[in-house]
Amino acid sequence: MNLRKSLYLLTLGALPLISFGQSDTIPANWFNLDYKTDGVMGISTEKTYKTLLKGRKSTPIIVGVLDGGVDVYHEDLKDVVWINVKDSLANGIDNDGNGYINDKYGWNFIGNADGKDVQFDNLELTRQLRVLDKKFANITAATELNETDRKAFANYQKMLAKYKNKLEEAKMGQFSYDALKRNIDAVVREIGKKPEDITQEDIDNFKATTNTQRIALGYAKDEINNGGFAKFFDDITEGAKYFNNQVDYHLNKAYDSRPIVGDNYEDASERHYGNADVKGPDALHGSHVAGIIGAKRNNNIGINGVADNVKILTVRLVPDGDERDKDVANAIRYAADNGAKVLNMSFGKSYAYNKQAVDDAIKYAESKDVLMVHAAGNDSEDNDIEPNFPMKYYTDVKGDTTGVANAWITVGATGLHLDNELLADFSNYGKKTVDVFAPGVHINSTVPDSKYKEEQGTSMAAPVVAGLAAMIRSYYPNLSAVETKQIIMESVEKPNQLVQIKVGEDASKTVRLADISVTGGIVNAYNAIIKAEEYTNRKKK
C-alpha cells in the first residue's frame, strides 16, 4: 500500500490524501481490453484470444509468483496452481529429496519447521541502520576518520536523515488515521448499521458533535458515491493499519523477526530453511498478483487472467515490510529449479544488503531460460537516480556495474485513458531502468477466501506482463526467455501522449513515456503474438 505523500491538515494532525473507491464506468477486466474496441488502454488480451490464438494449441507454462503468499484454494485459482506431484502436503517426509519437506504447492522462506511464519519485518533501511548505529552513532563531523570510514559515515548520515523523515511521517499518519478511524467508528456505532448497509441518507442525517467528526463526515459524504461507504470504511481501516505497522514494525529498530525463521541469516549459501505454508498470515497481495497472471479464464467465476494455460508456483518470501536478499535469492533458485519459465516479482526496496547473492541467483535463473518480471516501485521516483532493488544491473562490492541481466523486464504502471493521467501518479520510471509500462490502476483480481478486490500499483502492472510472457511462451514454446523479452519490448504501443512526472516533493514536469522508459510504450498482447509468429517463422528458416 503506497499512500500519497501530500498532506491535508486535520485538527488533530495531518492526513495523507488517499484515493477512495472507483467509478462505476471502469470495466472490471479493463486491463485485458482493447483501446480501439473498448476505449481503455488495456493490452488487448481478449481480442488476441478471439482472433490470433483462436483454435491454437498451447502447452502449460509454470509461472513463479514470488510474493507474500497465495491462497491456492481460491475458487478462481485452484485449477491453475502448480502441484509438486512428487511430494505430499502433510506426511512430514521429503519425498522428492529436494530438501524441502512437503513442498506440494511451493515453499515459504519466511517461516520455520514448526509452522510459525513471519508476518512483519523492518524496512531494509531500518535493518541496516540497526547495524550501522553501533559503529557511527557516537561519531561527529569532527571525528578523524580514514577515507573509507569517512564515506561510510557520510552515507550513514544520509540514511539516518531519510529514516527520521520516514518515521516522522509515519507517526503523523498513524496519529491522523487513528483519529479519523475513531470518529468514523463512532459514526457507524451511532447509526447502528453495518458499514455495507450505510447509505447517503444515513450520512446526511447524522449530526456531528465535534470538529473532527465533521471532517470525518466530510470525507464520507465526498466518497459515498464513489465506491460506497463500505469501501471508504475499508480504506480508512487499511490506512490506520498501514501507519501502525510502519511505526510498530517497519521503522522500529527494536523489532527483529528473523529469530522466527531460525536460519543463519549471514550465510547466504544456506538453502534449506522455511516451511511449506505458501499462504502465510496475509496472502492478499500474492493472490491478487496470481489472479492477474492466470485466474481461470472463461469459467463464469470471478475474473479472467491474462494467460490461459499456466501453473502458478508459489514462493513466499515477502513479509509486511521489506524482503531480505537471502530469501529473494533462494526464491529465485527454488522457482527455477522447479521448472518456472516466468517469474513475477512484485516487490522492491531502496537498499540492498547482499546484492551479490541476488545477482548470482538471477544469473542462475537466466542459465535455466527463465524470464524475470519485476515491478518498478510506487514512489513516483526516477529509478535511474533512486535505485529499486532487485534490478537488472549486476554490480561489484563498490556498486559499479559489471553487467546486465538480459532475461529481465522492469514494469511501470499506467491507467485507463489516453490523457495526461495515463502514467499512474505513483509509478516509478526510468529512461534506462524501466523497460515497459502496463495497466496498474483499478485492477480487480483474486484475494483470499474466494473473494475479489480492486488494488493498484506497479505490483499489479508486473503480473500483466508476466501473464503476457506466459501466453507467448505457452503458444510458442520454442522461444527463449530472452526472445520473449525482445518480443514484448518490440511490440509495445507507443502513445504520443504527454504525462506528468514528479520532480522533487512539489514540482512536476511534462514528458512522454519515451522519455521515462527504455521502450516508451505499453505492452500489447495482440502486437506481441504477431511478433512472436515472425520470430518463430524466422527460426524455422
Rosetta blueprint (number, residue, H / E / L):
1 M L
2 N L
3 L L
4 R L
5 K L
6 S L
7 L E
8 Y E
9 L E
10 L E
11 T L
12 L L
13 G E
14 A E
15 L E
16 P E
17 L L
18 I L
19 S L
20 F L
21 G L
22 Q L
23 S L
24 D L
25 T L
26 I L
27 P L
28 A L
29 N L
30 W H
31 F H
32 N H
33 L L
34 D L
35 Y H
36 K H
37 T H
38 D H
39 G L
40 V L
41 M L
42 G L
43 I L
44 S L
45 T H
46 E H
47 K H
48 T H
49 Y H
50 K H
51 T L
52 L L
53 L L
54 K L
55 G L
56 R L
57 K L
58 S L
59 T L
60 P L
61 I E
62 I E
63 V E
64 G E
65 V E
66 L E
67 D E
68 G L
69 G L
70 V L
71 D L
72 V L
73 Y L
74 H L
75 E L
76 D L
77 L L
78 K L
79 D L
80 V L
81 V E
82 W L
83 I L
84 N L
85 V L
86 K L
87 D L
88 S L
89 L L
90 A L
91 N L
92 G L
93 I L
94 D L
95 N L
96 D L
97 G L
98 N L
99 G L
100 Y L
101 I L
102 N L
103 D L
104 K L
105 Y L
106 G E
107 W E
108 N E
109 F L
110 I L
111 G E
112 N L
113 A L
114 D L
115 G L
116 K L
117 D E
118 V L
119 Q L
120 F E
121 D L
122 N L
123 L L
124 E H
125 L H
126 T H
127 R H
128 Q H
129 L H
130 R H
131 V H
132 L H
133 D H
134 K H
135 K H
136 F H
137 A L
138 N L
139 I L
140 T L
141 A L
142 A L
143 T L
144 E L
145 L L
146 N L
147 E H
148 T H
149 D H
150 R H
151 K H
152 A H
153 F H
154 A H
155 N H
156 Y H
157 Q H
158 K H
159 M H
160 L H
161 A H
162 K H
163 Y H
164 K H
165 N H
166 K H
167 L H
168 E H
169 E H
170 A H
171 K H
172 M H
173 G H
174 Q H
175 F H
176 S H
177 Y H
178 D H
179 A H
180 L H
181 K H
182 R H
183 N H
184 I H
185 D H
186 A H
187 V H
188 V H
189 R H
190 E H
191 I H
192 G L
193 K L
194 K L
195 P H
196 E H
197 D H
198 I L
199 T L
200 Q H
201 E H
202 D H
203 I H
204 D H
205 N H
206 F L
207 K L
208 A L
209 T L
210 T L
211 N H
212 T H
213 Q H
214 R H
215 I H
216 A H
217 L H
218 G H
219 Y H
220 A H
221 K H
222 D H
223 E H
224 I L
225 N L
226 N L
227 G L
228 G H
229 F H
230 A H
231 K H
232 F H
233 F H
234 D H
235 D H
236 I H
237 T H
238 E H
239 G H
240 A H
241 K H
242 Y H
243 F H
244 N H
245 N H
246 Q H
247 V H
248 D H
249 Y H
250 H H
251 L L
252 N L
253 K L
254 A L
255 Y L
256 D L
257 S L
258 R H
259 P H
260 I H
261 V H
262 G L
263 D L
264 N L
265 Y L
266 E L
267 D L
268 A L
269 S L
270 E L
271 R L
272 H L
273 Y L
274 G L
275 N E
276 A L
277 D L
278 V L
279 K L
280 G L
281 P L
282 D L
283 A L
284 L H
285 H H
286 G H
287 S H
288 H H
289 V H
290 A H
291 G H
292 I H
293 I H
294 G H
295 A L
296 K L
297 R L
298 N L
299 N L
300 N L
301 I L
302 G L
303 I L
304 N L
305 G L
306 V L
307 A L
308 D L
309 N L
310 V E
311 K E
312 I E
313 L E
314 T E
315 V E
316 R E
317 L L
318 V L
319 P L
320 D E
321 G L
322 D L
323 E L
324 R L
325 D H
326 K H
327 D H
328 V H
329 A H
330 N H
331 A H
332 I H
333 R H
334 Y H
335 A H
336 A H
337 D H
338 N L
339 G L
340 A L
341 K L
342 V E
343 L E
344 N E
345 M E
346 S L
347 F L
348 G L
349 K E
350 S L
351 Y L
352 A L
353 Y L
354 N L
355 K H
356 Q H
357 A H
358 V H
359 D H
360 D H
361 A H
362 I H
363 K H
364 Y H
365 A H
366 E H
367 S H
368 K L
369 D L
370 V L
371 L E
372 M E
373 V E
374 H E
375 A E
376 A L
377 G L
378 N L
379 D L
380 S L
381 E L
382 D E
383 N L
384 D L
385 I L
386 E L
387 P L
388 N L
389 F E
390 P L
391 M L
392 K L
393 Y E
394 Y E
395 T E
396 D L
397 V L
398 K L
399 G L
400 D L
401 T E
402 T E
403 G E
404 V E
405 A L
406 N L
407 A L
408 W E
409 I E
410 T E
411 V E
412 G E
413 A E
414 T E
415 G L
416 L L
417 H L
418 L L
419 D L
420 N L
421 E L
422 L L
423 L E
424 A L
425 D L
426 F L
427 S L
428 N L
429 Y E
430 G L
431 K L
432 K L
433 T L
434 V L
435 D L
436 V E
437 F E
438 A E
439 P E
440 G L
441 V L
442 H L
443 I E
444 N E
445 S E
446 T E
447 V E
448 P L
449 D L
450 S L
451 K E
452 Y E
453 K E
454 E E
455 E E
456 Q L
457 G L
458 T H
459 S H
460 M H
461 A H
462 A H
463 P H
464 V H
465 V H
466 A H
467 G H
468 L H
469 A H
470 A H
471 M H
472 I H
473 R H
474 S H
475 Y H
476 Y L
477 P L
478 N L
479 L L
480 S L
481 A H
482 V H
483 E H
484 T H
485 K H
486 Q H
487 I H
488 I H
489 M H
490 E H
491 S L
492 V L
493 E E
494 K L
495 P L
496 N L
497 Q L
498 L E
499 V E
500 Q E
501 I E
502 K E
503 V E
504 G L
505 E L
506 D L
507 A E
508 S E
509 K E
510 T E
511 V E
512 R E
513 L H
514 A H
515 D H
516 I L
517 S L
518 V L
519 T L
520 G L
521 G L
522 I E
523 V L
524 N L
525 A H
526 Y H
527 N H
528 A H
529 I H
530 I H
531 K H
532 A H
533 E H
534 E H
535 Y H
536 T H
537 N H
538 R H
539 K H
540 K H
541 K L
